[in-house]
Amino acid sequence: MSYNVQVRVFQSDHKTFFYTVEQGVWKYANGGTWGPHNGGQRLTMGGSGTSGMLRFLADVGKEIFVIAVGIHNNKPWCDIVANVAQGDTAVAILAEYYNDQDPARVKAREAQRSKWSAKNNEGRTIEASFRSTEGHDLNLDITIGST
């Protein structure tokens, strides 16, 4: 059975704007798609066992981060990589949640966290939180704080 995650992004820093530069979807459970929906972005996944990722870039400076969101054993999960190198892509990072190259990322997926926060090297806090964890139509709020 498919899952939908509606993603909304809230930004509190009026000096720096983050925009989405990449969307990725993992190939398991018939993969999925990203698309615009209700003023945000919606990830539609073919079933449990897959995920998607958004890569964000600041309009000033070199701040880059990614948000991973998915379904593992029929429960939603999210994670944040707060300091992404300039050449790293969401597609490459997303694979690390499913292979043995980065055990911490595999553990993050398996932990099935419904909310997570991380602070980047600039001191900016990034948060991701599901508003509910039940059902197949879910909502994830991303909050990008100030430095």
C-alpha positions in Angstrom: 0.0 0.0 0.0 1.4 3.4 -0.9 2.3 6.2 1.5 2.2 10.0 1.0 4.2 12.5 2.9 3.3 16.2 2.5 6.3 18.3 3.3 6.1 21.9 4.4 9.2 24.1 5.0 9.3 27.0 7.5 12.2 29.4 7.5 12.9 31.9 10.3 16.0 33.6 9.0 15.2 36.7 6.9 18.8 37.1 5.8 19.3 33.7 4.3 16.9 31.7 2.1 17.2 28.0 1.5 15.8 26.5 -1.6 15.4 22.9 -2.8 18.1 22.0 -5.4 17.5 18.2 -5.6 14.8 15.6 -4.9 15.6 11.9 -4.7 13.7 8.7 -4.1 15.1 5.3 -3.2 14.3 2.3 -5.4 12.8 -0.1 -2.9 9.0 -0.8 -2.6 8.4 0.4 -6.2 10.2 3.7 -5.5 8.2 6.8 -5.6 7.9 10.4 -6.8 8.1 14.0 -5.6 5.6 16.5 -6.8 4.2 19.9 -5.8 1.1 19.7 -3.6 -0.8 22.3 -1.5 2.0 24.8 -1.6 4.6 22.3 -0.5 6.1 19.1 -1.8 4.6 15.6 -1.6 6.6 12.4 -1.6 4.5 9.4 -2.8 6.1 6.0 -2.1 5.0 2.7 -3.4 5.1 1.1 0.0 7.0 0.5 3.2 10.8 0.1 2.8 11.7 3.1 0.8 12.4 6.8 1.3 13.1 10.2 -0.3 15.4 13.0 0.2 15.5 16.8 -0.3 18.8 18.7 -0.7 18.7 22.4 0.4 21.1 25.1 -0.5 21.4 28.6 0.9 21.3 31.6 -1.4 24.2 33.1 0.4 27.3 31.3 1.7 27.8 27.6 1.3 25.3 26.0 3.7 23.9 22.7 2.3 21.8 20.1 4.1 19.6 17.2 3.3 16.4 15.8 4.9 15.6 12.1 4.5 12.1 10.9 5.0 10.7 7.5 4.5 8.7 4.5 5.8 10.5 1.5 7.5 8.5 -1.5 8.7 5.3 0.5 8.1 6.5 3.4 10.4 7.7 6.9 9.3 11.2 8.0 9.9 13.2 11.1 9.2 16.9 12.2 9.5 19.0 15.3 8.8 22.5 15.6 7.5 23.3 19.2 8.5 26.7 19.6 6.8 26.8 18.4 3.3 29.9 18.9 1.1 29.5 21.0 -2.1 29.9 17.9 -4.4 27.7 15.5 -2.5 24.2 14.8 -3.9 21.0 13.6 -2.3 21.0 10.5 -4.5 24.5 9.5 -3.2 23.6 10.2 0.4 20.3 8.4 0.3 22.0 5.2 -0.8 24.0 5.3 2.5 20.8 4.6 4.5 20.5 1.2 2.8 24.1 0.0 2.4 26.9 -0.6 4.9 29.0 2.4 4.0 27.6 4.6 6.8 26.3 2.5 9.7 25.0 5.6 11.5 22.7 6.4 8.6 21.4 2.8 8.6 20.7 3.1 12.3 18.9 6.4 11.8 16.5 4.7 9.3 16.0 1.7 11.6 15.3 4.0 14.6 12.1 5.2 13.0 12.4 8.7 14.5 9.3 10.7 14.0 11.3 13.9 14.7 14.9 15.0 14.6 17.0 18.1 14.8 20.6 18.9 14.0 22.8 22.0 14.1 25.1 22.8 11.2 28.6 24.2 11.4 27.2 27.8 11.1 25.1 27.3 14.3 21.8 26.9 12.4 19.3 24.5 13.8 17.3 22.4 11.3 14.3 20.4 12.5 12.0 17.8 10.9 8.9 16.5 12.6 5.9 14.4 11.6 2.6 15.8 12.8 1.3 12.3 13.1 2.8 8.8 12.7 -0.4 6.8 11.9 -1.9 6.0 8.5 -0.7 6.4 4.9 -1.1 10.1 4.5 1.4 11.9 6.6 2.7 15.4 7.1 6.3 16.4 7.8 7.2 19.9 8.9 10.8 21.2 8.3 11.9 24.2 10.3 15.1 26.0 9.3 16.3 28.3 12.1 18.5 31.4 12.3 22.2 31.4 13.1 
